[in-house]
Amino acid sequence: MHIYAAKRLGQAVLVLWAAYTLSFVLLSALPGDSVNNRIQNPEAQITPEAGRIMLEYYGLDRPVWQQYLHSLAGLWRGDFGFSLTNGKPVEELIGQSLPGTMQLAGLALAFGLVFTAVVAVLGNYAPWAWLRGLAGSAPALFASVPTFVVGILALQYLSFRFQLIPSVDDGTFRALLAPSATLGLLIAAPLSQVFTGSIRSTRRQPFVHVLHAKGAGEGFVFRKDVLRNSALPVLTLLGLAFGELIAGAVVTESVFARDGIGQLTVGAVNTQDLPVVQGVVLLSTLVYVLVNLAVDLAYPFIDPRVLVDGKSRRFTRAVVARRKSPIVAVLPAPRPLPVEAAMP
């Protein structure tokens, strides 16, 4: 288990470095930045001496490779740099915007899981064929409608027409429901499709028929066996879908006028504030990597047959007993006695 966790942790660090390097290269290739644009703007009335001081302060007068090494060293120390727009530390700006986005993403994840469970259960256990068919077509509907369209419709009907939710973020829980449900539909589409198919496939397995033949009810079999055996594909996809929550927060926060990482990213891109954009990219990658790392580490607890030390191993009772107590040893099978010794 320790080797398995160390491998996943090493891969997570490598992904973080690759994402930061790629974002730095791509953003450095863009023409201009906030500081140079401000210096070259005649309305700003910045003197050449003040412009030179600003370039030296932000390190923009150095070659690109020196800027990369300097930013990488600062990142290692936990220093993300300063915003080119307002001069505030990037970690301070992210810290102010992160709580709102985490609330939105957390509640959206809960909505998405509820939608997924309802669609999957109805698609497999609904008593009427038309309801099963309707639930089976729901994932395609969720995936075909863009997020901003769902958000605009929610604002139009729930806020402006029926006045059930506020049209802007006023800090209440009601204002969080509509954007969270809108964002939850984004991940519910792939999750519900995979979960529905996984449950259908598991119900066809021989062990399920054996349990039914022994008199076990449908609800008991679903809770004890079908749900657990169908969870691994959904858990794998959940780690990938969490990245869509961070990306979808940009659109959702813009539609519902919420302060968060999405609004911060839109403003930084519009002003070419490269340190802020790099900080947001690194934060998104970190959240994505940590969620997938948690998913990978949860595999052995759901299905002990997962690779835990580089070899495919089934946790039999003997192996579990050895792991619980080093004193317990599994005795080898006794060898058959010679024929002469077996005779009286």
C-alpha positions in Angstrom: 0.0 0.0 0.0 2.9 2.4 0.8 4.5 1.8 -2.6 1.2 2.3 -4.3 0.7 5.6 -2.5 4.3 6.8 -3.2 3.9 6.1 -6.9 0.6 8.1 -7.1 2.2 10.9 -5.1 5.2 11.1 -7.5 2.9 11.2 -10.5 0.9 14.0 -8.9 4.0 16.1 -8.4 5.1 15.5 -12.0 1.7 16.6 -13.3 1.8 19.8 -11.3 5.3 20.7 -12.6 4.2 19.9 -16.2 1.0 21.9 -15.9 2.9 24.9 -14.5 5.6 24.7 -17.2 3.1 24.4 -20.0 1.1 27.3 -18.8 4.2 29.5 -18.4 5.3 28.7 -22.0 1.9 29.3 -23.5 1.3 32.5 -21.6 4.8 33.8 -22.3 4.2 33.4 -26.0 1.3 35.9 -25.9 2.2 39.4 -27.1 2.4 42.0 -24.4 1.4 42.0 -20.7 -0.4 44.3 -18.2 2.7 46.3 -17.2 4.0 46.9 -20.8 0.5 47.8 -21.9 0.2 50.3 -19.1 3.6 51.8 -19.8 2.8 52.2 -23.5 -0.6 53.7 -22.8 -0.3 57.5 -23.3 -3.2 58.1 -20.9 -1.3 56.4 -18.0 1.4 59.1 -18.2 4.1 56.8 -16.9 7.7 58.2 -17.2 10.4 55.9 -18.7 12.1 55.8 -15.3 8.9 54.6 -13.6 8.4 52.1 -16.4 11.9 50.7 -16.0 11.3 50.4 -12.2 8.1 48.5 -12.8 9.7 46.1 -15.3 12.5 45.4 -12.8 10.1 44.9 -10.0 8.1 42.3 -11.8 11.2 40.8 -13.5 9.9 41.4 -17.0 13.2 42.8 -18.1 14.9 39.4 -17.8 15.0 36.7 -20.5 12.2 34.2 -20.5 14.2 31.3 -19.1 15.3 33.4 -16.2 11.7 34.5 -15.5 10.8 30.8 -15.5 13.5 29.7 -13.1 12.7 32.7 -10.8 9.0 31.9 -10.8 9.7 28.2 -10.2 12.0 29.0 -7.3 9.4 31.3 -5.9 6.7 28.6 -6.3 8.9 26.2 -4.4 9.0 28.7 -1.5 5.2 29.2 -1.7 5.5 32.6 -3.4 3.2 33.0 -6.4 4.4 36.5 -7.2 2.3 39.7 -7.6 -0.5 40.7 -9.8 0.5 42.9 -12.7 -2.8 44.8 -12.5 -3.1 45.8 -8.8 0.2 44.7 -7.3 -1.4 42.4 -4.7 0.1 39.0 -4.0 -1.4 36.3 -6.1 -2.0 34.0 -3.1 -4.0 36.8 -1.5 -6.3 37.2 -4.5 -6.8 33.4 -4.8 -7.4 33.2 -1.1 -10.2 35.8 -1.4 -11.8 34.1 -4.4 -11.4 30.4 -3.4 -14.1 30.0 -0.7 -16.9 31.0 -3.0 -15.8 28.7 -5.7 -15.3 25.8 -3.3 -18.8 26.3 -1.9 -20.2 26.3 -5.5 -18.2 23.2 -6.5 -19.0 21.3 -3.4 -22.7 21.8 -3.6 -22.6 21.2 -7.4 -20.9 17.9 -6.7 -23.6 16.9 -4.3 -26.3 17.8 -6.9 -24.5 15.9 -9.5 -24.2 12.7 -7.4 -27.9 13.0 -6.5 -28.9 13.4 -10.2 -26.6 10.5 -11.1 -28.1 8.1 -8.4 -31.7 9.0 -9.4 -31.2 8.5 -13.1 -29.2 5.3 -12.6 -31.7 3.7 -10.2 -34.7 4.7 -12.4 -33.0 3.5 -15.5 -32.6 0.0 -14.0 -35.3 -0.5 -11.4 -38.2 1.7 -12.5 -41.4 -0.5 -12.7 -42.5 1.0 -16.1 -40.6 0.7 -19.4 -41.4 4.2 -20.4 -39.8 5.6 -17.2 -36.7 3.5 -17.7 -36.4 4.7 -21.3 -36.9 8.3 -20.1 -34.2 8.0 -17.5 -31.9 6.3 -20.0 -32.2 9.3 -22.3 -31.5 11.9 -19.5 -27.7 11.7 -19.7 -27.8 12.7 -23.4 -30.0 15.6 -22.6 -27.7 16.8 -19.8 -24.7 16.6 -22.1 -26.3 18.3 -25.1 -27.4 21.5 -23.3 -24.6 24.0 -22.7 -24.0 25.2 -19.1 -24.6 28.8 -19.8 -28.0 28.0 -21.5 -29.2 26.2 -18.4 -28.0 29.1 -16.2 -29.8 31.7 -18.3 -33.0 29.6 -18.2 -32.7 29.2 -14.5 -32.3 33.0 -14.0 -35.2 33.7 -16.4 -37.7 31.4 -14.7 -36.5 30.9 -11.1 -35.4 34.5 -10.5 -37.1 37.0 -12.8 -40.5 35.2 -13.3 -41.2 33.3 -10.2 -38.7 35.2 -7.9 -37.7 32.0 -6.1 -34.0 32.9 -6.0 -32.1 36.2 -6.0 -30.8 37.4 -9.4 -27.4 38.2 -7.9 -25.3 36.7 -5.2 -26.4 38.1 -1.9 -24.5 35.6 0.3 -27.5 33.5 1.2 -27.9 29.8 0.6 -30.8 30.3 -1.8 -28.5 32.2 -4.1 -26.2 29.2 -4.3 -28.8 26.6 -5.2 -29.4 27.6 -8.9 -25.7 27.9 -9.9 -24.9 24.7 -8.1 -27.7 22.7 -9.8 -26.6 24.2 -13.1 -23.0 23.1 -12.6 -24.1 19.8 -11.2 -25.8 18.9 -14.4 -22.5 19.3 -16.2 -21.0 16.3 -14.4 -24.2 14.3 -14.0 -24.3 13.6 -17.7 -21.2 11.3 -18.0 -21.6 9.9 -14.4 -25.2 8.8 -14.9 -24.5 7.2 -18.2 -21.6 5.2 -16.8 -23.4 4.3 -13.6 -26.6 3.2 -15.4 -24.6 0.9 -17.7 -22.4 -0.4 -14.8 -25.5 -1.4 -12.8 -27.1 -3.1 -15.8 -23.9 -5.0 -16.4 -23.5 -6.1 -12.8 -27.1 -7.3 -12.5 -26.4 -9.8 -15.3 -23.5 -11.4 -13.4 -23.9 -15.0 -12.2 -23.5 -14.2 -8.5 -26.5 -11.9 -8.6 -28.7 -14.7 -10.0 -27.3 -17.0 -7.3 -28.3 -14.5 -4.6 -31.8 -14.2 -6.0 -32.0 -18.0 -6.2 -31.2 -18.1 -2.5 -34.1 -15.8 -1.7 -32.4 -12.4 -1.4 -34.6 -9.5 -2.4 -33.7 -6.9 -5.0 -33.1 -4.1 -2.5 -30.7 -6.3 -0.4 -28.8 -7.4 -3.5 -28.5 -3.8 -4.7 -27.2 -2.4 -1.3 -24.8 -5.3 -0.5 -23.4 -6.3 -3.9 -24.6 -4.5 -7.0 -23.8 -1.0 -5.7 -20.3 -1.8 -4.6 -19.4 -3.7 -7.8 -20.8 -0.8 -9.9 -19.0 2.0 -8.0 -15.5 1.6 -9.4 -16.2 3.0 -13.0 -18.1 5.9 -11.5 -15.4 6.6 -9.0 -12.8 6.7 -11.8 -14.9 9.1 -13.9 -15.7 11.2 -10.8 -12.0 12.1 -10.5 -12.0 13.2 -14.1 -15.3 15.0 -13.8 -14.1 17.1 -10.9 -11.9 19.0 -13.3 -15.0 20.0 -15.2 -16.4 21.6 -12.1 -13.5 24.0 -11.9 -13.7 24.8 -15.6 -17.5 25.1 -15.5 -17.3 27.5 -12.5 -15.8 30.1 -14.9 -19.0 30.1 -17.0 -21.4 29.6 -14.1 -19.9 32.4 -12.0 -20.1 34.8 -14.9 -23.7 34.0 -15.6 -24.9 34.3 -12.0 -22.5 37.2 -11.2 -20.7 35.4 -8.4 -17.3 36.3 -7.0 -14.9 33.4 -7.2 -12.0 31.8 -9.1 -14.0 32.1 -12.4 -14.4 35.8 -12.2 -10.8 36.2 -11.1 -9.7 34.2 -14.2 -11.8 36.1 -16.6 -10.4 39.4 -15.3 -6.8 38.2 -15.4 -7.2 36.9 -19.0 -8.7 40.2 -20.1 -5.9 42.2 -18.6 -3.2 39.6 -19.5 -2.2 39.3 -15.8 0.1 36.4 -16.3 1.0 35.7 -12.6 -2.7 35.5 -11.6 -3.5 33.2 -14.6 -0.6 30.9 -13.7 -1.7 30.8 -10.1 -5.2 29.8 -11.1 -3.9 27.2 -13.5 -1.7 25.7 -10.7 -4.6 25.8 -8.2 -6.9 24.0 -10.7 -4.3 21.4 -11.4 -3.6 20.9 -7.7 -7.3 20.4 -6.9 -7.6 18.0 -9.9 -4.5 16.0 -8.9 -5.5 15.8 -5.2 -9.0 14.5 -6.1 -7.7 11.9 -8.5 -5.0 10.9 -5.9 -7.8 10.4 -3.3 -9.7 8.3 -5.9 -6.7 6.2 -6.6 -6.1 5.6 -2.9 -9.7 4.7 -2.4 -9.6 1.8 -4.9 -8.0 -0.8 -2.6 -10.7 -0.2 0.0 -13.5 -0.7 -2.5 -12.0 -3.6 -4.4 -9.0 -5.3 -2.7 -8.0 -6.8 -6.0 -6.6 -3.5 -7.2 -2.8 -3.1 -7.7 -1.3 -2.2 -4.4 2.3 -3.1 -4.6 3.0 -3.5 -8.3 1.4 -7.0 -8.5 -2.2 -8.0 -8.8 -3.1 -9.6 -5.5 -6.4 -10.7 -4.0 -6.6 -10.1 -0.3 -7.5 -13.6 1.0 -8.2 -14.2 4.6 -4.7 -15.5 5.0 -3.1 -12.4 3.6 -5.3 -10.2 5.8 -4.4 -12.3 8.8 -0.7 -11.8 8.1 -1.2 -8.1 7.7 -3.1 -7.8 11.0 -0.5 -9.6 13.0 3.1 -10.4 12.0 3.1 -13.4 14.3 0.4 -15.3 12.4 1.9 -17.4 9.6 0.1 -19.4 6.9 1.3 -23.0 7.1 2.0 -24.7 3.8 -0.2 -27.6 2.7 0.9 -30.9 4.3 2.8 -33.2 1.9 1.3 -36.7 1.3 3.0 -39.4 3.3 4.9 -42.2 1.4 2.9 -45.3 0.7 5.1 -47.3 3.0 4.5 -45.0 5.9 0.8 -44.9 5.3 0.5 -48.7 5.5 -0.1 -50.2 9.0 
